[in-house]
Amino acid sequence: MSENKIIKPTISEMPEGVSGPGFFATRLDKAVGLARKFSLWPLPFATSCCGIEFMATMGATYDLARFGSERLSFSPRQSDLLMVMGTIAKKMAPVLRHVYIQMAEPKWVIAVGACASSGGIFDTYSVLQGIDRIIPVDVYVPGCPPRPEQIINGILKIQKLVENESLGRRNSPEYLELMKKYNME
Amino acid sequence: MVQDYIPVLIQTLLVLGFVITVMALTHFTGPKRFSREKLDNFECGIEGLGNARSPFSVKYFLIAILFVLFDVEVIFMYPYAVNFKALGKDGFIDMLLFVLLVLAGFVYILLKGALKWEKN
């Protein structure tokens, strides 16, 4: 094991800006993006086995806290990232929608696993065929269930989205159009 | 003498200014969205029904409080059981008095009918 080279992946690079001895200046949206990226508070909406994989992801071995998602929030008021993990039955759909609406802006959604992304093997009358039918989804994680590495990869993708989001996006006509498509105010 | 405290004053103003600026900045730069559904109480995604301040039978409260009372009695039993031999006869008498006292209370609430659930 000791022969293996330790590869340090870069999670984030310094944004472009002006630096000098003792100070660093950059654009506001870059600074905000960087701050938001590493302080995502996920709301776990775990309904089945993907939720168990998520518990492993939060555990010591995979430790999602390394990526700034240390604190899970069980109130939508305090969370930025809705993690939908598991089969969403049609009876559950309005609940999920309500939780999403009650989250504070800006908010992101990650659909973990085949069921949340597309209904998975449950191609039946009672199961919602993908949560993107009721709420907008930013990142889909494939797998049935996905391994913790895959979930972490999904979080990294979300972080990239968060980092590059412009400050005015949530008030842009495109975003309002999207909200309207999902019948949200 | 007073001049010595000017740095403290500057520091205080700086800290206050920083806090106020940052809080104002987050309010202006952060996006917000208000709707009736969003401002509803959070009930785990389920629509709330009725008022949380509705009256309920005092029996529930009585049972809960009486449970706590006797629960505490049982908690006292544990350290007594551990030190049973060390405390000897005196400890036994003390404990007997304590249990009898609570037992008297128990007889009282039984006679009062506090535990009768289906009483008018």
Chai-1 contact restraints between the chains, C-beta under 6 A:
chainA,res_idxA,chainB,res_idxB,connection_type,confidence,min_distance_angstrom,max_distance_angstrom,comment,restraint_id
A,V95,B,G45,contact,1.0,0.0,6.0,A-B,restraint_1
A,H98,B,G45,contact,1.0,0.0,6.0,A-B,restraint_2
A,V99,B,G45,contact,1.0,0.0,6.0,A-B,restraint_3
A,I101,B,E37,contact,1.0,0.0,6.0,A-B,restraint_4
A,I101,B,K38,contact,1.0,0.0,6.0,A-B,restraint_5
A,Q102,B,K38,contact,1.0,0.0,6.0,A-B,restraint_6
A,Q102,B,F42,contact,1.0,0.0,6.0,A-B,restraint_7
A,E105,B,P31,contact,1.0,0.0,6.0,A-B,restraint_8
A,E105,B,K32,contact,1.0,0.0,6.0,A-B,restraint_9
A,E105,B,R33,contact,1.0,0.0,6.0,A-B,restraint_10
A,P106,B,P31,contact,1.0,0.0,6.0,A-B,restraint_11
A,L167,B,T29,contact,1.0,0.0,6.0,A-B,restraint_12
A,R170,B,P31,contact,1.0,0.0,6.0,A-B,restraint_13
A,N171,B,P31,contact,1.0,0.0,6.0,A-B,restraint_14
A,E185,B,S35,contact,1.0,0.0,6.0,A-B,restraint_15
